């Protein structure tokens, strides 16, 4: 019904930048428009709970975890059904698998993309 494909992860040195992308597709978009969905990025380390990184509403309102405020920026391109996460000033503690989430009534997850920040 909904497919979310994350990309852009990889290995980067501390202080560096990465841009994650999440492309949404599926039969749900024959019923609703991507623009009315709330989109989010979450991250999870092995053995830990998945935690919120940033969300962006249909109206463009954004919300960030305190740990990434001022360093990460979430944005969306509704013409491409895509949400982005620009990550700057990366720290080793940002190393995680990053997941994309779509919310509309129910919610859907991507399979994740690994971000590794070396010190």
N, CA, C and O atoms as a GROMACS GRO file, in nm:
protein
  476
    1UNK      N    1   0.082  -0.120   0.000
    1UNK     CA    2   0.000   0.000   0.000
    1UNK      C    3   0.086   0.126   0.000
    1UNK      O    4   0.058   0.222  -0.072
    2UNK      N    5   0.192   0.123   0.083
    2UNK     CA    6   0.287   0.233   0.086
    2UNK      C    7   0.428   0.176   0.088
    2UNK      O    8   0.459   0.086   0.166
    3UNK      N    9   0.512   0.227   0.001
    3UNK     CA   10   0.653   0.191   0.002
    3UNK      C   11   0.734   0.317   0.030
    3UNK      O   12   0.714   0.421  -0.033
    4UNK      N   13   0.826   0.307   0.125
    4UNK     CA   14   0.915   0.416   0.160
    4UNK      C   15   1.057   0.367   0.141
    4UNK      O   16   1.098   0.267   0.202
    5UNK      N   17   1.132   0.435   0.058
    5UNK     CA   18   1.269   0.392   0.029
    5UNK      C   19   1.365   0.503   0.068
    5UNK      O   20   1.366   0.611   0.009
    6UNK      N   21   1.446   0.475   0.170
    6UNK     CA   22   1.545   0.571   0.216
    6UNK      C   23   1.676   0.553   0.139
    6UNK      O   24   1.710   0.443   0.095
    7UNK      N   25   1.747   0.662   0.124
    7UNK     CA   26   1.878   0.658   0.060
    7UNK      C   27   1.962   0.772   0.114
    7UNK      O   28   1.911   0.864   0.178
    8UNK      N   29   2.092   0.765   0.088
    8UNK     CA   30   2.181   0.874   0.126
    8UNK      C   31   2.267   0.846   0.247
    8UNK      O   32   2.353   0.927   0.281
    9UNK      N   33   2.245   0.733   0.312
    9UNK     CA   34   2.329   0.700   0.426
    9UNK      C   35   2.470   0.662   0.382
    9UNK      O   36   2.498   0.645   0.264
   10UNK      N   37   2.558   0.650   0.481
   10UNK     CA   38   2.694   0.613   0.450
   10UNK      C   39   2.788   0.645   0.563
   10UNK      O   40   2.746   0.671   0.676
   11UNK      N   41   2.917   0.643   0.532
   11UNK     CA   42   3.021   0.670   0.630
   11UNK      C   43   3.073   0.811   0.611
   11UNK      O   44   3.106   0.851   0.499
   12UNK      N   45   3.079   0.886   0.719
   12UNK     CA   46   3.128   1.023   0.712
   12UNK      C   47   3.208   1.054   0.838
   12UNK      O   48   3.183   0.996   0.944
   13UNK      N   49   3.304   1.143   0.825
   13UNK     CA   50   3.382   1.183   0.942
   13UNK      C   51   3.304   1.282   1.028
   13UNK      O   52   3.216   1.353   0.979
   14UNK      N   53   3.337   1.284   1.154
   14UNK     CA   54   3.275   1.381   1.243
   14UNK      C   55   3.294   1.522   1.188
   14UNK      O   56   3.401   1.559   1.140
   15UNK      N   57   3.186   1.601   1.197
   15UNK     CA   58   3.188   1.735   1.141
   15UNK      C   59   3.138   1.743   0.999
   15UNK      O   60   3.114   1.852   0.947
   16UNK      N   61   3.122   1.629   0.936
   16UNK     CA   62   3.077   1.624   0.798
   16UNK      C   63   2.926   1.632   0.785
   16UNK      O   64   2.854   1.652   0.883
   17UNK      N   65   2.879   1.616   0.662
   17UNK     CA   66   2.737   1.627   0.631
   17UNK      C   67   2.690   1.512   0.545
   17UNK      O   68   2.767   1.453   0.469
   18UNK      N   69   2.564   1.480   0.559
   18UNK     CA   70   2.496   1.385   0.473
   18UNK      C   71   2.354   1.436   0.449
   18UNK      O   72   2.298   1.509   0.530
   19UNK      N   73   2.299   1.396   0.336
   19UNK     CA   74   2.159   1.428   0.307
   19UNK      C   75   2.085   1.298   0.280
   19UNK      O   76   2.116   1.226   0.185
   20UNK      N   77   1.988   1.270   0.364
   20UNK     CA   78   1.905   1.152   0.345
   20UNK      C   79   1.781   1.188   0.264
   20UNK      O   80   1.728   1.299   0.275
   21UNK      N   81   1.737   1.093   0.185
   21UNK     CA   82   1.614   1.108   0.108
   21UNK      C   83   1.523   0.991   0.137
   21UNK      O   84   1.568   0.880   0.166
   22UNK      N   85   1.394   1.016   0.129
   22UNK     CA   86   1.294   0.911   0.145
   22UNK      C   87   1.187   0.933   0.038
   22UNK      O   88   1.114   1.032   0.041
   23UNK      N   89   1.180   0.839  -0.054
   23UNK     CA   90   1.082   0.848  -0.163
   23UNK      C   91   0.964   0.759  -0.131
   23UNK      O   92   0.980   0.641  -0.100
   24UNK      N   93   0.846   0.815  -0.138
   24UNK     CA   94   0.722   0.743  -0.107
   24UNK      C   95   0.648   0.707  -0.235
   24UNK      O   96   0.640   0.787  -0.328
   25UNK      N   97   0.594   0.587  -0.237
   25UNK     CA   98   0.513   0.543  -0.351
   25UNK      C   99   0.411   0.442  -0.301
   25UNK      O  100   0.417   0.398  -0.186
   26UNK      N  101   0.319   0.405  -0.388
   26UNK     CA  102   0.222   0.303  -0.351
   26UNK      C  103   0.081   0.338  -0.389
   26UNK      O  104   0.052   0.450  -0.431
   27UNK      N  105  -0.006   0.241  -0.373
   27UNK     CA  106  -0.145   0.256  -0.416
   27UNK      C  107  -0.221   0.360  -0.334
   27UNK      O  108  -0.323   0.412  -0.379
   28UNK      N  109  -0.171   0.390  -0.216
   28UNK     CA  110  -0.239   0.489  -0.132
   28UNK      C  111  -0.247   0.624  -0.200
   28UNK      O  112  -0.339   0.701  -0.175
   29UNK      N  113  -0.150   0.653  -0.288
   29UNK     CA  114  -0.146   0.784  -0.352
   29UNK      C  115  -0.242   0.796  -0.469
   29UNK      O  116  -0.247   0.900  -0.534
   30UNK      N  117  -0.318   0.692  -0.495
   30UNK     CA  118  -0.430   0.704  -0.587
   30UNK      C  119  -0.554   0.753  -0.513
   30UNK      O  120  -0.655   0.788  -0.573
   31UNK      N  121  -0.543   0.754  -0.380
   31UNK     CA  122  -0.656   0.796  -0.295
   31UNK      C  123  -0.628   0.930  -0.229
   31UNK      O  124  -0.714   1.017  -0.223
   32UNK      N  125  -0.505   0.944  -0.179
   32UNK     CA  126  -0.470   1.068  -0.110
   32UNK      C  127  -0.347   1.127  -0.176
   32UNK      O  128  -0.278   1.062  -0.255
   33UNK      N  129  -0.320   1.252  -0.142
   33UNK     CA  130  -0.200   1.319  -0.191
   33UNK      C  131  -0.090   1.312  -0.086
   33UNK      O  132  -0.118   1.322   0.034
   34UNK      N  133   0.032   1.295  -0.130
   34UNK     CA  134   0.146   1.293  -0.040
   34UNK      C  135   0.150   1.418   0.046
   34UNK      O  136   0.194   1.413   0.161
   35UNK      N  137   0.105   1.529  -0.010
   35UNK     CA  138   0.119   1.657   0.061
   35UNK      C  139   0.040   1.663   0.191
   35UNK      O  140   0.069   1.748   0.275
   36UNK      N  141  -0.057   1.575   0.210
   36UNK     CA  142  -0.136   1.581   0.334
   36UNK      C  143  -0.083   1.487   0.441
   36UNK      O  144  -0.138   1.480   0.551
   37UNK      N  145   0.023   1.415   0.409
   37UNK     CA  146   0.082   1.321   0.505
   37UNK      C  147   0.186   1.391   0.592
   37UNK      O  148   0.260   1.478   0.546
   38UNK      N  149   0.190   1.352   0.716
   38UNK     CA  150   0.300   1.393   0.804
   38UNK      C  151   0.416   1.297   0.782
   38UNK      O  152   0.398   1.175   0.780
   39UNK      N  153   0.533   1.352   0.765
   39UNK     CA  154   0.651   1.270   0.740
   39UNK      C  155   0.752   1.289   0.853
   39UNK      O  156   0.760   1.395   0.915
   40UNK      N  157   0.828   1.185   0.879
   40UNK     CA  158   0.926   1.196   0.986
   40UNK      C  159   1.049   1.111   0.963
   40UNK      O  160   1.047   1.015   0.886
   41UNK      N  161   1.154   1.150   1.031
   41UNK     CA  162   1.276   1.070   1.037
   41UNK      C  163   1.297   1.026   1.182
   41UNK      O  164   1.284   1.106   1.275
   42UNK      N  165   1.331   0.900   1.197
   42UNK     CA  166   1.360   0.842   1.327
   42UNK      C  167   1.492   0.767   1.315
   42UNK      O  168   1.539   0.738   1.205
   43UNK      N  169   1.550   0.736   1.429
   43UNK     CA  170   1.674   0.659   1.426
   43UNK      C  171   1.675   0.558   1.539
   43UNK      O  172   1.608   0.574   1.641
   44UNK      N  173   1.754   0.454   1.518
   44UNK     CA  174   1.757   0.346   1.614
   44UNK      C  175   1.894   0.280   1.614
   44UNK      O  176   1.947   0.243   1.510
   45UNK      N  177   1.950   0.266   1.733
   45UNK     CA  178   2.074   0.193   1.751
   45UNK      C  179   2.040   0.052   1.798
   45UNK      O  180   1.933   0.030   1.854
   46UNK      N  181   2.130  -0.044   1.775
   46UNK     CA  182   2.103  -0.181   1.819
   46UNK      C  183   2.073  -0.188   1.968
   46UNK      O  184   2.146  -0.132   2.050
   47UNK      N  185   1.966  -0.255   2.003
   47UNK     CA  186   1.930  -0.272   2.142
   47UNK      C  187   1.861  -0.154   2.205
   47UNK      O  188   1.829  -0.156   2.324
   48UNK      N  189   1.837  -0.050   2.126
   48UNK     CA  190   1.773   0.070   2.181
   48UNK      C  191   1.640   0.094   2.112
   48UNK      O  192   1.613   0.040   2.004
   49UNK      N  193   1.558   0.177   2.175
   49UNK     CA  194   1.430   0.212   2.116
   49UNK      C  195   1.449   0.310   2.001
   49UNK      O  196   1.543   0.390   2.000
   50UNK      N  197   1.359   0.303   1.906
   50UNK     CA  198   1.361   0.397   1.796
   50UNK      C  199   1.321   0.535   1.850
   50UNK      O  200   1.226   0.547   1.927
   51UNK      N  201   1.395   0.638   1.809
   51UNK     CA  202   1.368   0.770   1.862
   51UNK      C  203   1.344   0.870   1.748
   51UNK      O  204   1.396   0.856   1.638
   52UNK      N  205   1.265   0.970   1.781
   52UNK     CA  206   1.233   1.073   1.684
   52UNK      C  207   1.355   1.159   1.656
   52UNK      O  208   1.429   1.196   1.748
   53UNK      N  209   1.375   1.191   1.529
   53UNK     CA  210   1.478   1.287   1.490
   53UNK      C  211   1.411   1.418   1.448
   53UNK      O  212   1.444   1.525   1.499
   54UNK      N  213   1.316   1.407   1.354
   54UNK     CA  214   1.248   1.526   1.305
   54UNK      C  215   1.120   1.486   1.235
   54UNK      O  216   1.110   1.378   1.178
   55UNK      N  217   1.022   1.576   1.239
   55UNK     CA  218   0.899   1.555   1.165
   55UNK      C  219   0.863   1.683   1.090
   55UNK      O  220   0.905   1.792   1.126
   56UNK      N  221   0.785   1.665   0.985
   56UNK     CA  222   0.734   1.779   0.909
   56UNK      C  223   0.589   1.750   0.874
   56UNK      O  224   0.556   1.645   0.820
   57UNK      N  225   0.503   1.845   0.906
   57UNK     CA  226   0.360   1.826   0.885
   57UNK      C  227   0.322   1.861   0.742
   57UNK      O  228   0.404   1.905   0.662
   58UNK      N  229   0.194   1.840   0.713
   58UNK     CA  230   0.144   1.875   0.581
   58UNK      C  231   0.155   2.024   0.556
   58UNK      O  232   0.169   2.068   0.442
   59UNK      N  233   0.148   2.101   0.661
   59UNK     CA  234   0.158   2.247   0.649
   59UNK      C  235   0.300   2.298   0.654
   59UNK      O  236   0.323   2.419   0.648
   60UNK      N  237   0.397   2.207   0.666
   60UNK     CA  238   0.537   2.247   0.669
   60UNK      C  239   0.591   2.277   0.806
   60UNK      O  240   0.706   2.321   0.819
   61UNK      N  241   0.511   2.254   0.911
   61UNK     CA  242   0.562   2.274   1.046
   61UNK      C  243   0.660   2.164   1.081
   61UNK      O  244   0.636   2.046   1.053
   62UNK      N  245   0.770   2.202   1.142
   62UNK     CA  246   0.875   2.106   1.174
   62UNK      C  247   0.895   2.092   1.324
   62UNK      O  248   0.866   2.183   1.402
   63UNK      N  249   0.945   1.976   1.361
   63UNK     CA  250   0.974   1.947   1.501
   63UNK      C  251   1.103   1.865   1.504
   63UNK      O  252   1.122   1.774   1.424
   64UNK      N  253   1.192   1.899   1.598
   64UNK     CA  254   1.321   1.832   1.605
   64UNK      C  255   1.350   1.781   1.745
   64UNK      O  256   1.307   1.840   1.844
   65UNK      N  257   1.423   1.672   1.752
   65UNK     CA  258   1.478   1.629   1.879
   65UNK      C  259   1.581   1.732   1.925
   65UNK      O  260   1.651   1.791   1.843
   66UNK      N  261   1.589   1.753   2.054
   66UNK     CA  262   1.684   1.852   2.107
   66UNK      C  263   1.826   1.822   2.063
   66UNK      O  264   1.905   1.914   2.041
   67UNK      N  265   1.859   1.695   2.049
   67UNK     CA  266   1.996   1.655   2.017
   67UNK      C  267   2.039   1.694   1.876
   67UNK      O  268   2.158   1.695   1.845
   68UNK      N  269   1.942   1.727   1.789
   68UNK     CA  270   1.977   1.759   1.650
   68UNK      C  271   1.941   1.902   1.611
   68UNK      O  272   1.972   1.946   1.501
   69UNK      N  273   1.875   1.974   1.700
   69UNK     CA  274   1.835   2.112   1.668
   69UNK      C  275   1.957   2.195   1.631
   69UNK      O  276   2.060   2.192   1.698
   70UNK      N  277   1.941   2.270   1.524
   70UNK     CA  278   2.050   2.354   1.478
   70UNK      C  279   2.150   2.283   1.387
   70UNK      O  280   2.234   2.348   1.325
   71UNK      N  281   2.141   2.152   1.379
   71UNK     CA  282   2.233   2.075   1.294
   71UNK      C  283   2.161   2.005   1.179
   71UNK      O  284   2.215   1.993   1.069
   72UNK      N  285   2.040   1.958   1.204
   72UNK     CA  286   1.962   1.883   1.104
   72UNK      C  287   1.846   1.969   1.055
   72UNK      O  288   1.791   2.050   1.129
   73UNK      N  289   1.810   1.949   0.928
   73UNK     CA  290   1.695   2.017   0.870
   73UNK      C  291   1.612   1.919   0.791
   73UNK      O  292   1.662   1.851   0.701
   74UNK      N  293   1.484   1.911   0.824
   74UNK     CA  294   1.392   1.826   0.749
   74UNK      C  295   1.317   1.913   0.648
   74UNK      O  296   1.281   2.027   0.677
   75UNK      N  297   1.295   1.858   0.530
   75UNK     CA  298   1.221   1.930   0.427
   75UNK      C  299   1.148   1.828   0.341
   75UNK      O  300   1.171   1.708   0.352
   76UNK      N  301   1.059   1.878   0.257
   76UNK     CA  302   0.982   1.788   0.171
   76UNK      C  303   0.962   1.852   0.036
   76UNK      O  304   0.956   1.974   0.022
   77UNK      N  305   0.952   1.765  -0.065
   77UNK     CA  306   0.917   1.808  -0.201
   77UNK      C  307   0.793   1.729  -0.239
   77UNK      O  308   0.802   1.612  -0.277
   78UNK      N  309   0.678   1.793  -0.230
   78UNK     CA  310   0.552   1.723  -0.256
   78UNK      C  311   0.536   1.686  -0.403
   78UNK      O  312   0.456   1.598  -0.436
   79UNK      N  313   0.608   1.751  -0.492
   79UNK     CA  314   0.600   1.715  -0.633
   79UNK      C  315   0.673   1.584  -0.662
   79UNK      O  316   0.650   1.520  -0.764
   80UNK      N  317   0.762   1.546  -0.570
   80UNK     CA  318   0.839   1.422  -0.588
   80UNK      C  319   0.805   1.317  -0.484
   80UNK      O  320   0.868   1.211  -0.479
   81UNK      N  321   0.706   1.345  -0.400
   81UNK     CA  322   0.669   1.252  -0.292
   81UNK      C  323   0.792   1.213  -0.210
   81UNK      O  324   0.813   1.096  -0.178
   82UNK      N  325   0.872   1.311  -0.177
   82UNK     CA  326   1.000   1.284  -0.112
   82UNK      C  327   1.020   1.377   0.007
   82UNK      O  328   0.984   1.494   0.004
   83UNK      N  329   1.079   1.321   0.111
   83UNK     CA  330   1.119   1.398   0.228
   83UNK      C  331   1.270   1.383   0.244
   83UNK      O  332   1.328   1.279   0.214
   84UNK      N  333   1.332   1.490   0.293
   84UNK     CA  334   1.477   1.493   0.306
   84UNK      C  335   1.518   1.521   0.450
   84UNK      O  336   1.441   1.578   0.528
   85UNK      N  337   1.638   1.480   0.483
   85UNK     CA  338   1.698   1.517   0.610
   85UNK      C  339   1.842   1.560   0.583
   85UNK      O  340   1.928   1.478   0.554
   86UNK      N  341   1.865   1.690   0.592
   86UNK     CA  342   2.000   1.743   0.578
   86UNK      C  343   2.067   1.739   0.714
   86UNK      O  344   2.018   1.799   0.810
   87UNK      N  345   2.178   1.669   0.722
   87UNK     CA  346   2.246   1.651   0.849
   87UNK      C  347   2.384   1.714   0.841
   87UNK      O  348   2.469   1.670   0.763
   88UNK      N  349   2.405   1.816   0.920
   88UNK     CA  350   2.534   1.886   0.924
   88UNK      C  351   2.599   1.869   1.060
   88UNK      O  352   2.535   1.830   1.157
   89UNK      N  353   2.728   1.900   1.066
   89UNK     CA  354   2.803   1.891   1.192
   89UNK      C  355   2.779   1.758   1.261
   89UNK      O  356   2.750   1.752   1.380
   90UNK      N  357   2.792   1.653   1.185
   90UNK     CA  358   2.762   1.520   1.238
   90UNK      C  359   2.859   1.480   1.348
   90UNK      O  360   2.976   1.516   1.346
   91UNK      N  361   2.806   1.406   1.443
   91UNK     CA  362   2.883   1.359   1.557
   91UNK      C  363   2.881   1.206   1.561
   91UNK      O  364   2.789   1.144   1.507
   92UNK      N  365   2.980   1.144   1.624
   92UNK     CA  366   2.979   0.997   1.633
   92UNK      C  367   2.850   0.944   1.695
   92UNK      O  368   2.805   0.835   1.660
   93UNK      N  369   2.791   1.020   1.787
   93UNK     CA  370   2.668   0.972   1.850
   93UNK      C  371   2.547   0.979   1.757
   93UNK      O  372   2.439   0.933   1.794
   94UNK      N  373   2.563   1.036   1.638
   94UNK     CA  374   2.456   1.033   1.538
   94UNK      C  375   2.455   0.901   1.461
   94UNK      O  376   2.366   0.878   1.379
   95UNK      N  377   2.553   0.815   1.486
   95UNK     CA  378   2.558   0.686   1.418
   95UNK      C  379   2.437   0.602   1.456
   95UNK      O  380   2.415   0.573   1.573
   96UNK      N  381   2.358   0.564   1.356
   96UNK     CA  382   2.235   0.489   1.377
   96UNK      C  383   2.183   0.444   1.242
   96UNK      O  384   2.234   0.483   1.137
   97UNK      N  385   2.080   0.362   1.246
   97UNK     CA  386   1.999   0.338   1.128
   97UNK      C  387   1.885   0.441   1.130
   97UNK      O  388   1.814   0.454   1.229
   98UNK      N  389   1.870   0.512   1.020
   98UNK     CA  390   1.769   0.617   1.009
   98UNK      C  391   1.651   0.565   0.928
   98UNK      O  392   1.666   0.509   0.819
   99UNK      N  393   1.533   0.585   0.984
   99UNK     CA  394   1.410   0.536   0.924
   99UNK      C  395   1.319   0.652   0.888
   99UNK      O  396   1.312   0.752   0.959
  100UNK      N  397   1.249   0.637   0.777
  100UNK     CA  398   1.148   0.731   0.732
  100UNK      C  399   1.011   0.678   0.775
  100UNK      O  400   0.986   0.558   0.772
  101UNK      N  401   0.925   0.768   0.815
  101UNK     CA  402   0.790   0.732   0.858
  101UNK      C  403   0.688   0.821   0.790
  101UNK      O  404   0.706   0.943   0.781
  102UNK      N  405   0.582   0.761   0.743
  102UNK     CA  406   0.469   0.834   0.684
  102UNK      C  407   0.348   0.811   0.774
  102UNK      O  408   0.318   0.698   0.812
  103UNK      N  409   0.280   0.920   0.807
  103UNK     CA  410   0.160   0.911   0.889
  103UNK      C  411   0.041   0.969   0.814
  103UNK      O  412   0.041   1.085   0.772
  104UNK      N  413  -0.060   0.886   0.799
  104UNK     CA  414  -0.191   0.934   0.753
  104UNK      C  415  -0.293   0.833   0.803
  104UNK      O  416  -0.315   0.729   0.741
  105UNK      N  417  -0.354   0.866   0.916
  105UNK     CA  418  -0.440   0.767   0.980
  105UNK      C  419  -0.349   0.663   1.043
  105UNK      O  420  -0.317   0.672   1.162
  106UNK      N  421  -0.309   0.566   0.965
  106UNK     CA  422  -0.210   0.470   1.011
  106UNK      C  423  -0.070   0.525   0.983
  106UNK      O  424  -0.053   0.640   0.943
  107UNK      N  425   0.031   0.439   1.006
  107UNK     CA  426   0.166   0.486   0.977
  107UNK      C  427   0.245   0.373   0.911
  107UNK      O  428   0.214   0.255   0.927
  108UNK      N  429   0.347   0.414   0.837
  108UNK     CA  430   0.427   0.321   0.758
  108UNK      C  431   0.574   0.357   0.775
  108UNK      O  432   0.611   0.473   0.791
  109UNK      N  433   0.658   0.253   0.771
  109UNK     CA  434   0.802   0.271   0.789
  109UNK      C  435   0.878   0.224   0.667
  109UNK      O  436   0.838   0.131   0.598
  110UNK      N  437   0.989   0.291   0.642
  110UNK     CA  438   1.085   0.240   0.546
  110UNK      C  439   1.174   0.137   0.612
  110UNK      O  440   1.158   0.106   0.730
  111UNK      N  441   1.269   0.084   0.534
  111UNK     CA  442   1.356  -0.021   0.586
  111UNK      C  443   1.483   0.034   0.649
  111UNK      O  444   1.558  -0.040   0.713
  112UNK      N  445   1.506   0.163   0.632
  112UNK     CA  446   1.618   0.227   0.699
  112UNK      C  447   1.742   0.239   0.614
  112UNK      O  448   1.763   0.165   0.519
  113UNK      N  449   1.824   0.336   0.652
  113UNK     CA  450   1.954   0.356   0.589
  113UNK      C  451   2.056   0.384   0.699
  113UNK      O  452   2.029   0.461   0.792
  114UNK      N  453   2.172   0.321   0.689
  114UNK     CA  454   2.270   0.330   0.795
  114UNK      C  455   2.357   0.454   0.779
  114UNK      O  456   2.410   0.481   0.671
  115UNK      N  457   2.370   0.528   0.887
  115UNK     CA  458   2.461   0.642   0.894
  115UNK      C  459   2.568   0.611   0.997
  115UNK      O  460   2.538   0.580   1.112
  116UNK      N  461   2.693   0.619   0.954
  116UNK     CA  462   2.804   0.592   1.044
  116UNK      C  463   2.895   0.715   1.046
  116UNK      O  464   2.944   0.759   0.942
  117UNK      N  465   2.916   0.769   1.164
  117UNK     CA  466   3.000   0.888   1.179
  117UNK      C  467   3.125   0.848   1.257
  117UNK      O  468   3.118   0.806   1.372
  118UNK      N  469   3.238   0.861   1.192
  118UNK     CA  470   3.364   0.823   1.256
  118UNK      C  471   3.427   0.943   1.327
  118UNK      O  472   3.413   1.057   1.284
  119UNK      N  473   3.496   0.912   1.434
  119UNK     CA  474   3.559   1.020   1.513
  119UNK      C  475   3.700   1.050   1.464
  119UNK      O  476   3.767   1.138   1.518
   0.00000   0.00000   0.00000
